[in-house]
């Protein structure tokens, strides 16, 4: 299955003064690889500023009850031909 890169602090907020001042370039570019369904689910549930301020670590993302339910649901789904490629 192809994986996508999820920036823990979304790229859309990197140029804001608050983030430029408080984070290094390396910390702004940290992220995790996720399947497309997980990645899309995260972005459907939370906007970029919420992700940047409250979900800027894998521990925060993985401990969120709503996202845990979504991840569990995705895990039960069958892979499509496109996802297997």
N, C-alpha and C positions, 0 to 999 in steps of 0.2 A: 504494500500500500504506500502510495506517495505521502510524504509528510510535508507540512508547511511550517515556516518559522513564525512564531508568535513573539513579538517584542513584549517584554514584561511591562515596559513603559512605552505606550504606543508612539510611533514615529510622529504622529500628528501633533503631539505636545512637546516634542524635543526642542522646538524653536522658542517656546515660551520662556520668559526671563526666569521664572521660578525654577524651572528644570535645568536651564543652562547654568544657573548659579549654584544649585545644590547637588548636581550630579556630574560625574566625569563622562566623557564620551563613551568610555568602555562600559560604564554602568548603564548608560542610556541604551546601549546596543545589546544588552543581555537579553536572552530569550530562551524559549524551549521549542522543540519540534513536536508538532501535534498533527493528528490526522485532520483532514479538512472538516469533518463533521464536528469534532471537538472545537476546532478553531472558530468555525462559524457560530457555534452555540455560545461561545464566550462573548463574541462581538454582538450577537443579537440581544443578549441579556444586559450588557453594560456598555455605556458610552466610553469614549476614550479617556475623558477626565476621571471618571470613576475608576476605570482600570488603572490609570496612572497613580491615583492617590490611595486606593484601597486594595488593589489586587496586583501590586508590583512585585510579587514573588510567587513562586510555584506553590509554596505552602499556603498562601492566602487563597489562591485560585482553587487548589484541591480541597481546601477545607470549607468552601462555600456550599451550603446544603442544596441550593438550586442547581449549581453546576455539578454537584455530585449526582443528583438525579438525572441530569442530562447525560453525563458520562456513562452512567449505568444503562440508560436507555440506548445510547449509541452502541455500547458493547453487545447488546442483544440483537442488533440489526444484522441482516445478512449483507455480505459484501456484494456490491454490484460488479459487473464486468469492468466498468470504468475504474472503480476503486482498486481492483486487483492489479490493473496494468501498471 
